[in-house]
Amino acid sequence: MQVIIEKDSNKKTYTFVGPLFFASDRSFKNHFLVAEDPEAVFVDLTKATLHDYSACAALNTLGDRYTDVGKAFTVYISGTESTRLLKLLGKKLSDNVTVIYK
């Protein structure tokens, strides 16, 4: 999985390219610097694919961590496979994760 990070004074965007699944979720979470990140964090997964529940769990964990320190955590998702996975699991991401479908 490849990551591109863009930052300005009040927001940071992490753009991921490639698959996100059980074997990659630890590496995925290690990119984030919760304490150092600005008040608004965006995760662009429009060029990534969620392959299993561990991808959703990783996003929920990160959403909880950012919320615990008073920061907003927004995820952009697109693609039929990622959207279908969320519906198939009957799960939505936690209330601490704002999801925008593109």
DSSP file with accessible surface (Angstrom, degrees, kcal/mol):
  #  RESIDUE AA STRUCTURE BP1 BP2  ACC     N-H-->O    O-->H-N    N-H-->O    O-->H-N    TCO  KAPPA ALPHA  PHI   PSI    X-CA   Y-CA   Z-CA
    1    1 A M              0   0   76      0, 0.0     2,-0.3     0, 0.0    17,-0.2   0.000 360.0 360.0 360.0 132.3    0.0    0.0    0.0
    2    2 A Q  E     -A   17   0A 117     15,-2.5    15,-2.4     2,-0.0     2,-0.4  -0.779 360.0-159.5-101.8 144.8    1.3    3.4   -1.0
    3    3 A V  E     -A   16   0A  37     -2,-0.3     2,-0.4    13,-0.2    13,-0.2  -0.983   9.2-167.1-129.4 138.5    0.6    6.6    1.0
    4    4 A I  E     -A   15   0A  76     11,-2.6    11,-3.1    -2,-0.4     2,-0.5  -0.994  13.9-159.1-119.6 128.0    0.7   10.2   -0.1
    5    5 A I  E     -A   14   0A  79     -2,-0.4     2,-0.4     9,-0.2     9,-0.2  -0.935  10.5-177.9-116.7 128.1    0.5   12.8    2.7
    6    6 A E  E     +A   13   0A 119      7,-2.6     7,-3.2    -2,-0.5     2,-0.4  -0.986  10.1 179.3-122.2 133.2   -0.5   16.4    2.3
    7    7 A K  E     +A   12   0A 129     -2,-0.4     2,-0.2     5,-0.2     5,-0.2  -0.992  12.5 167.2-138.4 139.3   -0.5   18.9    5.2
    8    8 A D        -     0   0   75      3,-2.6     3,-0.4    -2,-0.4    -2,-0.0  -0.727  58.0 -75.1-130.7-168.7   -1.3   22.5    5.8
    9    9 A S  S    S+     0   0  121     -2,-0.2     3,-0.1     1,-0.2    -2,-0.0   0.792 125.3  22.5 -64.3 -29.6   -1.8   24.4    9.0
   10   10 A N  S    S+     0   0  104      1,-0.2    30,-0.7    28,-0.1     2,-0.3   0.417 122.1  34.4-122.5   4.3   -5.2   23.1    9.9
   11   11 A K  E     - b   0  40A  88     -3,-0.4    -3,-2.6    28,-0.1     2,-0.4  -0.996  51.9-158.9-154.3 158.0   -5.7   19.8    8.0
   12   12 A K  E     -Ab   7  41A  15     28,-1.8    30,-2.9    -2,-0.3     2,-0.5  -0.998   9.5-158.6-138.4 135.1   -3.8   16.7    6.9
   13   13 A T  E     -Ab   6  42A  22     -7,-3.2    -7,-2.6    -2,-0.4     2,-0.6  -0.971   2.1-163.9-119.6 126.5   -4.8   14.3    4.2
   14   14 A Y  E     -Ab   5  43A   0     28,-2.9    30,-3.1    -2,-0.5     2,-0.5  -0.949   9.8-166.3-104.6 118.2   -3.6   10.8    3.9
   15   15 A T  E     -Ab   4  44A  11    -11,-3.1   -11,-2.6    -2,-0.6     2,-0.4  -0.940   5.7-163.4-108.7 123.2   -4.2    9.3    0.4
   16   16 A F  E     -A    3   0A   0     28,-2.4    31,-0.6    -2,-0.5     2,-0.4  -0.858   7.0-166.2-109.8 142.5   -3.8    5.5    0.1
   17   17 A V  E     +Ab   2  47A  47    -15,-2.4   -15,-2.5    -2,-0.4    31,-0.3  -0.996  52.9  25.4-127.4 125.8   -3.4    3.5   -3.0
   18   18 A G  E    S- b   0  48A  21     29,-1.8    31,-1.7    -2,-0.4     2,-0.2  -0.630  95.5 -28.7 119.8-174.8   -3.8   -0.2   -3.1
   19   19 A P  E     - b   0  49A  55      0, 0.0     2,-0.5     0, 0.0    31,-0.2  -0.476  42.2-158.2 -81.0 145.1   -5.5   -3.0   -1.1
   20   20 A L  E     + b   0  50A   0     29,-3.0    31,-2.7    -2,-0.2    32,-0.6  -0.980  36.4 131.5-121.8 114.8   -6.3   -2.7    2.6
   21   21 A F  S >> S-     0   0   75     -2,-0.5     3,-1.8    30,-0.2     4,-1.1  -0.852  70.0 -64.6-150.8-176.3   -6.8   -6.1    4.3
   22   22 A F  G >4 S+     0   0  149      1,-0.3     3,-0.7    -2,-0.3     4,-0.5   0.857 127.3  49.3 -47.7 -48.6   -5.8   -8.1    7.4
   23   23 A A  G 34 S+     0   0   79      1,-0.2    -1,-0.3     2,-0.1     4,-0.2   0.710 118.0  39.8 -70.0 -17.7   -2.1   -8.3    6.5
   24   24 A S  G <> S+     0   0   17     -3,-1.8     4,-2.4     2,-0.1    -1,-0.2   0.489  87.2  91.8-109.0  -2.5   -1.7   -4.6    5.8
   25   25 A D  H <X S+     0   0   28     -4,-1.1     4,-2.6    -3,-0.7     5,-0.2   0.881  86.2  50.5 -69.6 -33.5   -3.8   -3.0    8.5
   26   26 A R  H  > S+     0   0  182     -4,-0.5     4,-2.0     2,-0.2    -1,-0.2   0.951 112.7  46.8 -66.4 -44.6   -1.0   -2.6   11.0
   27   27 A S  H  > S+     0   0   65     -4,-0.2     4,-0.6     2,-0.2    -2,-0.2   0.913 111.6  53.1 -60.3 -41.7    1.2   -0.9    8.4
   28   28 A F  H >< S+     0   0    1     -4,-2.4     3,-1.4     1,-0.2     4,-0.3   0.956 110.6  45.4 -57.5 -51.8   -1.8    1.3    7.5
   29   29 A K  H >< S+     0   0   48     -4,-2.6     3,-1.4     1,-0.3    -1,-0.2   0.820 102.3  66.7 -66.3 -28.6   -2.4    2.4   11.1
   30   30 A N  H 3< S+     0   0  119     -4,-2.0    -1,-0.3     1,-0.3    -2,-0.2   0.650  88.1  68.2 -69.5 -13.7    1.3    3.1   11.6
   31   31 A H  T << S+     0   0   57     -3,-1.4     2,-0.3    -4,-0.6    -1,-0.3   0.726  84.3  89.5 -73.7 -20.9    1.2    6.0    9.1
   32   32 A F    <   -     0   0   16     -3,-1.4     2,-0.5    -4,-0.3    -3,-0.0  -0.600  55.7-166.1 -89.4 138.3   -1.0    8.1   11.4
   33   33 A L    >>  +     0   0   74     -2,-0.3     4,-2.2     1,-0.2     3,-0.5  -0.732  12.1 177.9-119.2  77.2    0.5   10.5   14.0
   34   34 A V  T 34 S+     0   0   28     -2,-0.5    -1,-0.2     1,-0.3     3,-0.1   0.891  77.5  46.2 -53.1 -49.1   -2.6   11.2   16.1
   35   35 A A  T 34 S+     0   0   93      1,-0.2    -1,-0.3     0, 0.0    -2,-0.0   0.854 119.9  40.0 -66.0 -32.2   -0.8   13.5   18.7
   36   36 A E  T <4 S+     0   0  135     -3,-0.5    -1,-0.2     2,-0.0    -2,-0.2   0.667  93.0 101.1 -91.9 -19.7    1.0   15.5   16.0
   37   37 A D  S  < S-     0   0    4     -4,-2.2     4,-0.1    -3,-0.1   -30,-0.0  -0.295  75.8-108.0 -69.1 153.2   -1.8   15.8   13.4
   38   38 A P        -     0   0   15      0, 0.0   -28,-0.1     0, 0.0   -26,-0.1  -0.031  43.2 -85.0 -69.4-177.7   -3.9   19.0   13.1
   39   39 A E  S    S+     0   0  124      1,-0.1    33,-2.8    32,-0.1     2,-0.5   0.721 114.9  50.6 -65.5 -25.1   -7.5   19.3   14.1
   40   40 A A  E     -bc  11  72A  25    -30,-0.7   -28,-1.8    31,-0.2     2,-0.4  -0.972  65.7-177.3-122.2 122.8   -8.9   17.9   10.9
   41   41 A V  E     -bc  12  73A   0     31,-2.4    33,-2.7    -2,-0.5     2,-0.4  -0.974   4.4-167.5-121.3 130.9   -7.6   14.6    9.4
   42   42 A F  E     -bc  13  74A  39    -30,-2.9   -28,-2.9    -2,-0.4     2,-0.5  -0.950   6.5-160.9-118.5 137.7   -8.9   13.2    6.1
   43   43 A V  E     -bc  14  75A   0     31,-2.9    33,-3.1    -2,-0.4     2,-0.8  -0.974   7.9-157.5-119.5 113.7   -8.2    9.7    4.8
   44   44 A D  E     +bc  15  76A  27    -30,-3.1   -28,-2.4    -2,-0.5     3,-0.2  -0.836  24.0 162.2 -95.8 107.2   -8.7    9.4    1.0
   45   45 A L  E >   + c   0  77A   2     31,-2.8     3,-1.4    -2,-0.8    33,-0.5   0.069  40.8 112.3-107.9  20.6   -9.4    5.7    0.2
   46   46 A T  E 3  S+     0   0A  36      1,-0.3    -1,-0.1    31,-0.2    31,-0.1   0.716  85.7  40.6 -69.7 -17.2  -10.8    6.4   -3.3
   47   47 A K  E 3  S+b   17   0A 140    -31,-0.6   -29,-1.8    -3,-0.2     2,-0.3   0.180 109.8  75.4-111.5  14.5   -7.8    4.7   -4.8
   48   48 A A  E <  S-b   18   0A   4     -3,-1.4     2,-0.4   -31,-0.3    30,-0.3  -0.790  70.8-136.9-119.1 165.1   -7.7    1.9   -2.3
   49   49 A T  E     -b   19   0A  44    -31,-1.7   -29,-3.0    -2,-0.3     2,-0.6  -0.991   8.5-140.3-128.5 127.5   -9.9   -1.2   -1.8
   50   50 A L  E     +b   20   0A   1     -2,-0.4    35,-0.2   -31,-0.2   -29,-0.2  -0.761  24.1 176.6 -82.5 123.1  -11.2   -2.5    1.5
   51   51 A H        +     0   0   82    -31,-2.7     2,-0.3    -2,-0.6   -30,-0.2   0.662  54.5   1.6-105.9 -20.9  -10.9   -6.3    1.3
   52   52 A D  S >> S-     0   0   49    -32,-0.6     3,-1.3     1,-0.0     4,-0.9  -0.941  82.1 -82.7-157.0 178.8  -12.1   -7.5    4.7
   53   53 A Y  H 3> S+     0   0  100     -2,-0.3     4,-2.8     1,-0.3     5,-0.2   0.806 115.5  69.4 -62.7 -28.6  -13.4   -6.5    8.1
   54   54 A S  H 3> S+     0   0   18      1,-0.2     4,-2.4     2,-0.2    -1,-0.3   0.844  95.1  56.7 -61.7 -29.3  -10.0   -5.7    9.5
   55   55 A A  H <> S+     0   0    0     -3,-1.3     4,-1.9   -35,-0.2    -1,-0.2   0.933 109.5  44.5 -64.1 -44.5   -9.9   -2.7    7.2
   56   56 A C  H  X S+     0   0    1     -4,-0.9     4,-2.4    -3,-0.2    -2,-0.2   0.915 112.5  52.2 -65.4 -41.8  -13.1   -1.4    8.7
   57   57 A A  H  X S+     0   0   27     -4,-2.8     4,-2.6     1,-0.2    -2,-0.2   0.897 107.0  53.1 -62.7 -39.2  -11.8   -2.2   12.2
   58   58 A A  H  X S+     0   0    1     -4,-2.4     4,-2.3    -5,-0.2    -1,-0.2   0.922 109.8  47.9 -62.3 -43.3   -8.6   -0.2   11.5
   59   59 A L  H  X S+     0   0    0     -4,-1.9     4,-2.7     1,-0.2    -2,-0.2   0.912 111.6  50.3 -64.6 -40.2  -10.7    2.8   10.5
   60   60 A N  H  X S+     0   0   27     -4,-2.4     4,-2.4     2,-0.2    -2,-0.2   0.923 109.7  50.7 -63.7 -43.1  -12.8    2.5   13.6
   61   61 A T  H  X S+     0   0   45     -4,-2.6     4,-2.3     2,-0.2    -2,-0.2   0.935 112.8  45.9 -60.1 -46.0   -9.8    2.3   15.8
   62   62 A L  H  X S+     0   0    1     -4,-2.3     4,-2.6     1,-0.2     5,-0.3   0.917 110.3  53.5 -64.8 -41.8   -8.3    5.4   14.2
   63   63 A G  H  X S+     0   0    0     -4,-2.7     4,-2.4     1,-0.2    -1,-0.2   0.915 110.1  48.3 -58.7 -42.0  -11.6    7.3   14.4
   64   64 A D  H  X S+     0   0   60     -4,-2.4     4,-2.4     1,-0.2    -1,-0.2   0.915 110.7  50.8 -64.3 -43.4  -11.7    6.5   18.1
   65   65 A R  H  X S+     0   0  116     -4,-2.3     4,-0.8     2,-0.2    -2,-0.2   0.910 113.0  44.9 -62.2 -43.8   -8.1    7.7   18.7
   66   66 A Y  H ><>S+     0   0    0     -4,-2.6     5,-2.8     1,-0.2     3,-0.7   0.912 113.1  50.4 -68.5 -40.4   -8.7   11.0   16.9
   67   67 A T  H ><5S+     0   0   53     -4,-2.4     3,-2.1    -5,-0.3    -2,-0.2   0.900 102.4  61.8 -63.8 -38.6  -12.0   11.6   18.7
   68   68 A D  H 3<5S+     0   0  133     -4,-2.4    -1,-0.2     1,-0.3    -2,-0.2   0.772 109.1  42.0 -59.3 -26.6  -10.4   10.9   22.0
   69   69 A V  T <<5S-     0   0   78     -4,-0.8    -1,-0.3    -3,-0.7    -2,-0.2   0.185 123.7-102.6-106.6  15.3   -8.0   13.9   21.5
   70   70 A G  T < 5S+     0   0   57     -3,-2.1     2,-0.3     1,-0.2    -3,-0.2   0.742  76.3 133.7  77.5  26.6  -10.8   16.1   20.0
   71   71 A K      < -     0   0   21     -5,-2.8     2,-0.3    -6,-0.1    -1,-0.2  -0.817  55.2-118.9-112.5 150.2   -9.9   15.9   16.4
   72   72 A A  E     -c   40   0A  55    -33,-2.8   -31,-2.4    -2,-0.3     2,-0.5  -0.665  23.0-163.7 -86.5 140.2  -12.1   15.2   13.4
   73   73 A F  E     +c   41   0A   3     -2,-0.3    25,-2.3    23,-0.3     2,-0.4  -0.966  10.4 178.8-129.6 112.6  -11.5   12.1   11.3
   74   74 A T  E     -cd  42  98A  16    -33,-2.7   -31,-2.9    -2,-0.5     2,-0.4  -0.947   9.5-161.2-121.0 135.9  -13.1   11.9    7.8
   75   75 A V  E     -cd  43  99A   0     23,-3.3    25,-2.8    -2,-0.4     2,-0.5  -0.957   6.4-153.3-119.7 131.4  -12.8    9.1    5.3
   76   76 A Y  E     +cd  44 100A  49    -33,-3.1   -31,-2.8    -2,-0.4     2,-0.4  -0.912  21.6 179.2-100.3 126.7  -13.5    9.3    1.6
   77   77 A I  E     +cd  45 101A   0     23,-2.3    25,-2.7    -2,-0.5     2,-0.3  -0.974   8.2 159.4-129.1 141.4  -14.5    5.9    0.1
   78   78 A S        +     0   0   26    -33,-0.5     4,-0.3    -2,-0.4   -30,-0.1  -0.918  28.8  78.1-146.1 175.7  -15.4    5.0   -3.5
   79   79 A G  S  > S-     0   0   45     23,-0.4     4,-2.0    -2,-0.3     5,-0.2   0.280  71.9-106.7  94.6 138.8  -15.6    1.8   -5.6
   80   80 A T  H  > S+     0   0  115      1,-0.2     4,-2.9     2,-0.2     5,-0.2   0.870 114.7  56.2 -68.3 -34.2  -18.2   -0.9   -5.6
   81   81 A E  H  > S+     0   0   86      2,-0.2     4,-2.2     1,-0.2    -1,-0.2   0.941 110.7  42.9 -66.5 -44.6  -16.0   -3.4   -3.8
   82   82 A S  H  > S+     0   0    2     -4,-0.3     4,-1.9     2,-0.2    -1,-0.2   0.935 117.7  45.7 -66.0 -44.9  -15.4   -1.2   -0.8
   83   83 A T  H  X S+     0   0   33     -4,-2.0     4,-2.0     1,-0.2    -2,-0.2   0.924 112.4  51.5 -64.5 -42.2  -19.0   -0.1   -0.6
   84   84 A R  H  X S+     0   0  148     -4,-2.9     4,-3.3    -5,-0.2     5,-0.2   0.892 106.0  55.6 -62.7 -39.0  -20.2   -3.6   -1.0
   85   85 A L  H  X S+     0   0   22     -4,-2.2     4,-2.5    -5,-0.2     6,-0.3   0.942 106.8  49.3 -60.5 -45.5  -18.0   -4.9    1.8
   86   86 A L  H  X>S+     0   0    7     -4,-1.9     5,-1.5     1,-0.2     4,-0.5   0.921 115.7  43.4 -61.0 -41.7  -19.5   -2.4    4.2
   87   87 A K  H ><5S+     0   0  160     -4,-2.0     3,-0.8     1,-0.2    -2,-0.2   0.911 112.0  53.2 -69.5 -41.7  -23.0   -3.4    3.2
   88   88 A L  H 3<5S+     0   0  143     -4,-3.3    -2,-0.2     1,-0.3    -1,-0.2   0.910 108.8  49.2 -60.6 -42.0  -22.2   -7.1    3.2
   89   89 A L  H 3<5S-     0   0   59     -4,-2.5    -1,-0.3    -5,-0.2    -2,-0.2   0.641 104.3-133.1 -72.9 -12.8  -20.8   -6.9    6.8
   90   90 A G  T <<5 +     0   0   69     -3,-0.8     2,-0.4    -4,-0.5    -3,-0.2   0.774  66.7 125.1  65.7  22.3  -23.9   -5.1    7.8
   91   91 A K      < -     0   0  109     -5,-1.5     2,-0.3    -6,-0.3    -1,-0.3  -0.867  46.7-162.9-115.4 148.4  -21.6   -2.7    9.5
   92   92 A K        -     0   0  137     -2,-0.4     3,-0.1    -3,-0.1     2,-0.1  -0.824  39.2 -94.3-114.9 163.6  -21.1    1.0    9.3
   93   93 A L        -     0   0    9     -2,-0.3     6,-0.1     1,-0.1   -36,-0.1  -0.374  58.0 -81.6 -71.9 160.3  -18.0    2.7   10.5
   94   94 A S    >   -     0   0   29      1,-0.1     3,-2.1     2,-0.1    -1,-0.1  -0.084  38.9-105.1 -60.8 164.5  -18.2    4.0   14.1
   95   95 A D  T 3  S+     0   0  138      1,-0.3    -1,-0.1    -3,-0.1    -2,-0.1   0.649 119.1  67.6 -64.6 -14.7  -19.8    7.3   14.9
   96   96 A N  T 3  S+     0   0   55    -36,-0.1     2,-0.5     1,-0.1   -23,-0.3   0.411  91.6  71.6 -85.5   1.2  -16.3    8.6   15.4
   97   97 A V  S <  S-     0   0   11     -3,-2.1     2,-0.5   -25,-0.1   -23,-0.2  -0.975  70.0-153.0-121.0 119.4  -15.7    8.3   11.6
   98   98 A T  E     -d   74   0A  80    -25,-2.3   -23,-3.3    -2,-0.5     2,-0.5  -0.827  17.9-159.1 -87.8 125.5  -17.3   10.6    9.1
   99   99 A V  E     -d   75   0A  40     -2,-0.5     2,-0.5   -25,-0.2   -23,-0.2  -0.915  12.0-172.2-112.1 131.9  -17.6    8.7    5.8
  100  100 A I  E     -d   76   0A  71    -25,-2.8   -23,-2.3    -2,-0.5     2,-0.5  -0.988  14.7-147.7-121.4 119.7  -18.1   10.5    2.5
  101  101 A Y  E      d   77   0A 125     -2,-0.5   -23,-0.2   -25,-0.2   -25,-0.1  -0.760 360.0 360.0 -88.5 127.3  -18.8    8.2   -0.5
  102  102 A K              0   0  148    -25,-2.7   -23,-0.4    -2,-0.5    -2,-0.0  -0.830 360.0 360.0-110.1 360.0  -17.4    9.6   -3.8
